[in-house]
Amino acid sequence: MPQNEYIEEHIKRHGRRLDYEEKKRKRLAREVHKSSAKAQKLFGIKAKIMHARRHAQKVQLKKTLKAHDERNVKQTDNASGPEGALPTYLLDREDQKDAKALSSALKQKRKDKAAKYAVPLPKVRGIAEDEMFKVMRTGKSKSKAWKRMVTKATFVGEGFTRKPVKMERFVRPMD
């Protein structure tokens, strides 16, 4: 066991305090008030950074709530209908597409994203550039973004030599 995991080791051996869960719940409940007070006190660049972070959190929360609300909504599907004129007995029938199919598609996409580091590759497919590379920002204020870090397993030839790190456009992870 690494030397720095002594706290986890102690918890595993002796457990936690009996009031740990309640204290944790209360701390989480108070956190809102603390962050609100901080948002009112801060000014300057720190305030801008904090407000941007809070805005991003709110947007994410709204997206999840909206996705949850849309899960059971039924939508009419006009695109997948047969081409040309419809017979009269089919005119009043509407193809309904359950939003559950949409949410399951989203869930599947998330699963694919989570399983992208699984070792037995599930299927052979083309990989998007943003999935293959991570943008590395360089420069004093991290304003330059021409460098890419390879995030997937890559294979290079026998005579491969790295460029100087400063000039390297595609940084490969070292073994």
C-alpha positions in Angstrom: 0.0 0.0 0.0 1.4 3.5 -0.8 2.5 5.6 2.1 0.0 8.4 1.5 -3.1 6.2 1.9 -3.0 5.9 5.6 -6.4 7.7 6.0 -8.2 5.2 3.8 -6.4 2.4 5.6 -7.6 3.7 9.0 -11.2 4.1 7.7 -11.1 0.5 6.3 -9.9 -0.8 9.7 -11.9 1.2 12.2 -14.8 2.7 10.2 -16.0 6.3 10.5 -17.6 8.3 13.3 -21.2 7.6 13.9 -22.3 11.1 13.1 -20.2 11.3 9.9 -23.2 11.0 7.4 -25.2 13.7 9.3 -22.2 16.1 9.4 -21.6 15.5 5.7 -25.2 16.3 4.9 -25.2 19.5 7.0 -21.9 20.6 5.4 -23.4 20.1 1.9 -26.4 22.1 3.0 -24.3 25.0 4.3 -22.1 25.0 1.2 -24.8 26.9 -0.8 -24.7 29.8 1.7 -20.9 29.9 1.8 -20.7 30.0 -2.0 -23.4 32.7 -2.1 -21.5 34.8 0.4 -18.3 34.3 -1.6 -20.0 35.3 -4.8 -21.2 38.6 -3.2 -17.7 39.4 -1.7 -15.5 38.6 -4.6 -14.5 41.3 -7.1 -12.2 41.6 -10.1 -10.8 38.6 -12.0 -11.6 36.1 -9.3 -15.3 37.2 -9.4 -15.3 36.7 -13.2 -13.8 33.2 -12.9 -16.2 32.2 -10.1 -19.3 33.6 -11.9 -18.2 31.7 -15.1 -17.9 28.5 -13.1 -21.3 29.0 -11.4 -22.9 29.8 -14.8 -21.5 26.6 -16.3 -22.8 24.6 -13.3 -26.3 26.1 -13.7 -26.3 25.4 -17.5 -25.3 21.8 -16.8 -28.0 21.4 -14.2 -30.7 22.9 -16.5 -29.6 20.5 -19.3 -29.9 17.4 -17.1 -33.3 18.6 -15.8 -34.6 19.2 -19.3 -33.3 15.8 -20.5 -35.1 14.3 -17.5 -38.4 16.1 -18.3 -38.2 15.2 -22.0 -37.8 11.5 -21.3 -41.5 10.6 -21.3 -42.7 13.1 -23.9 -44.0 11.7 -27.2 -43.1 13.4 -30.4 -44.7 13.0 -33.9 -42.2 11.6 -36.3 -42.8 13.0 -39.8 -39.4 12.2 -41.3 -39.6 8.4 -41.2 -43.0 8.2 -43.0 -43.4 6.5 -46.4 -42.7 8.6 -49.4 -45.5 9.8 -51.7 -49.3 9.8 -51.0 -50.8 8.0 -48.0 -54.0 5.9 -48.3 -57.0 7.4 -46.5 -57.1 4.8 -43.8 -53.5 5.8 -42.8 -54.1 9.5 -42.8 -55.3 9.9 -39.2 -52.5 7.6 -37.9 -49.4 9.5 -36.6 -46.1 7.8 -36.1 -45.1 8.6 -32.5 -41.5 8.5 -31.5 -41.0 8.0 -27.8 -38.5 10.3 -26.2 -37.3 7.3 -24.3 -35.6 6.3 -27.5 -33.8 9.6 -27.5 -32.8 9.3 -23.9 -31.6 5.8 -24.5 -29.5 7.0 -27.4 -28.0 9.7 -25.2 -27.3 7.1 -22.5 -25.6 4.8 -25.1 -23.5 7.7 -26.3 -22.4 8.3 -22.7 -21.6 4.6 -22.2 -19.5 4.7 -25.4 -17.7 7.7 -24.0 -17.1 6.0 -20.7 -15.9 2.8 -22.3 -13.5 4.5 -24.7 -10.6 3.4 -22.4 -11.7 -0.2 -22.1 -8.9 -2.5 -23.3 -10.7 -5.1 -25.4 -11.9 -2.6 -28.0 -15.7 -3.1 -28.5 -15.8 -2.4 -32.2 -13.6 -1.1 -35.0 -14.7 2.4 -36.0 -13.3 5.7 -37.1 -12.2 7.9 -34.2 -13.1 11.6 -34.0 -10.2 14.0 -33.7 -11.4 15.4 -30.4 -11.6 11.9 -29.0 -8.1 11.0 -30.3 -6.3 14.2 -29.3 -6.5 16.5 -26.3 -5.7 20.2 -27.0 -2.6 21.4 -25.0 -2.5 25.1 -24.3 1.0 26.6 -24.2 2.5 30.0 -23.7 2.6 32.3 -20.7 -1.2 32.9 -20.5 -2.1 29.5 -22.1 -3.3 31.3 -25.2 -1.6 29.1 -27.9 -3.4 25.9 -28.8 -1.5 24.3 -31.6 -0.2 21.4 -29.7 -2.1 18.1 -29.4 -1.7 15.2 -26.9 -2.5 11.7 -28.1 -4.9 10.1 -25.7 -5.2 6.7 -27.4 -2.8 3.8 -27.7 -0.6 4.5 -30.7 1.9 2.4 -32.7 5.0 3.9 -34.2 7.7 2.5 -36.5 11.1 1.1 -35.5 13.1 4.1 -36.6 10.8 6.6 -34.8 12.6 9.5 -33.0 10.8 12.3 -31.2 11.2 15.9 -32.2 12.4 18.3 -29.5 9.5 18.6 -27.1 9.0 22.3 -27.7 8.5 21.8 -31.5 6.4 18.6 -31.2 2.9 19.1 -32.5 1.6 15.7 -31.5 2.8 14.8 -28.1 2.7 11.0 -27.6 2.5 9.6 -24.0 5.7 8.0 -22.9 5.5 4.3 -21.8 
